[in-house]
Amino acid sequence: ELMCETIGNVNFDCITNSQPKWYMGYSDNTNFGFLLTTLCDVASLYGPNAPAFGMRTLHPSLNDAYDILTGKKLEVSTYGLWEKEGLKSPENPTEPYNCTESTNIKVYSPISDSINSVSVFSEDASISATGRLVGGCLDCLQTLCGTKFDRVNDFTDKYKNDGILWFLESCDLNVYSMRRALWQLDNSGWFKYIKGLIIGRPLHFGEELFGLDQYEAILPVARKYQIPVYFDVDLGHLPPAMPIISGSIGTISTNKKGISLAFKLD
């Protein structure tokens, strides 16, 4: 209830303020960061939780998060490799990310109704999307939907001229749970101004149930609204993750190495 007292224009003063007021976190922290943006109209950073900064050697994604927090950069891009099996443990809490898997971003094009790796797109045919960024962990968003904390339609109505660029990732959800969650959000009106979907690698990566995979779990929404979808992005529970400024205007575009995401503080 106290958060609602601060409703106003999106506050980006924290970037230049000598005493930063950023909020950053991911996963269960969606329950605060997402509401900070949609209830209070205040920017938040969907990025690493504090313990990640304790590793021996900081991954570039952590440096990116720090640079955004300190106002040094407003653009991030994919990192090339990701971690399938982590080495960090209570006995070895400072182990860095164990990045062994090649990043392979896939993009759904509504024009061709097909999914392709970004490497098949030339720089002249880059698929891009722009909109007001909002999102988080799908497990949490589904739970918030329809509660007294759900004022998403007020937020999206306010920024309908920008359109909404949703970023989503999942933890415990299997592919059928992901499809059901998106159906619920869609039928609650959350996607009426959608411009694109940025989908992180699910923790259940590569899972298939009864012929449904992590891509077809998402595509009904994409086909309904004729929007691009960026799959297997560096985002979520399989690190590294690009820090994302929720509440900013984001532009995502493909390139031969993956994708880049630029933020406009407006």
Secondary structure, DSSP 8 states (H G I E B T S, - for coil): --GGGG-SS---GGGT-SS----EE-GGGHHHHHHHHHHH---EEE---GGGGGSSS--HHHHHHHHHHTTS-SEEE--SEEESS----SS-TT----EEEE---EEEETTTTEEEEGGGS-GGG--EEEEEEEEEEHHHHHHHTTSTT--HHHHHHHTTTT-EEEEEE-SS--HHHHHHHHHHHHHTTTTTTEEEEEEE--TTTT--BTTB-TTTTTHHHHHHHT--EEEEES-SSSS----EEETSEEEEEEETTEEEEEEE--
